[in-house]
């Protein structure tokens, strides 16, 4: 071998070794870790049913202001398993109220006529909330709701939805009163392997106004590690 080529060859070998060591011992990205964990679970036959539920909202192009109000709320509140396709829109004159429907959710909006988006009065999931009468089999998945949430966290998130919706005046009033109720009912449910566990799938927050009346009701759906999204909302302004 040509003696002048030897240092070059050694440098190439040392570089290759350094790259290999870096790949072996450098921290993995979150996505790489998740992929690795899923692979291991598949190999062992233990695929976790409690994988985090991701909500990615991609809204159709719809310029109607009341629909845009609905979409803004869906984003602000992270509506759980929301299909944004509008399949129903009914206008009521007395009171001025617009009812909207998608394959997964219904909503009512005050004063949404005349090019004005109005204010969202209520929204509810047809199938994913605590009221499972429309689709009782969804209760079979409540064992996935193993996450926990504190009262302070739930109340703060309810206030945060109002902030994101720009309801600053209402937010100030409610925070000044600072009266709320937190409901977190326990359910005993079965896992697919026949075990019975206790979960709290649907934390609820109620905010009261200065008159002592209910101003906001919010119901959230828990995921395996924390809140997965909102399932029900009621608001009086």
HELIX and SHEET records of a PDB file:
HELIX    1   1 UNK A    3  UNK A   25  1                                  23    
HELIX    2   2 UNK A   30  UNK A   44  1                                  15    
HELIX    3   3 UNK A   65  UNK A   77  1                                  13    
HELIX    4   4 UNK A  136  UNK A  144  5                                   9    
HELIX    5   5 UNK A  151  UNK A  164  1                                  14    
HELIX    6   6 UNK A  168  UNK A  177  1                                  10    
SHEET    1   A 8 UNK A  86  UNK A  92  0                                        
SHEET    2   A 8 UNK A  97  UNK A 102 -1                                        
SHEET    3   A 8 UNK A 105  UNK A 110 -1                                        
SHEET    4   A 8 UNK A 119  UNK A 125 -1                                        
SHEET    5   A 8 UNK A 227  UNK A 235 -1                                        
SHEET    6   A 8 UNK A 214  UNK A 222 -1                                        
SHEET    7   A 8 UNK A 204  UNK A 208 -1                                        
SHEET    8   A 8 UNK A 179  UNK A 183 -1                                        
SHEET    1   B 2 UNK A 187  UNK A 190  0                                        
SHEET    2   B 2 UNK A 196  UNK A 199 -1                                        
END                                                                             
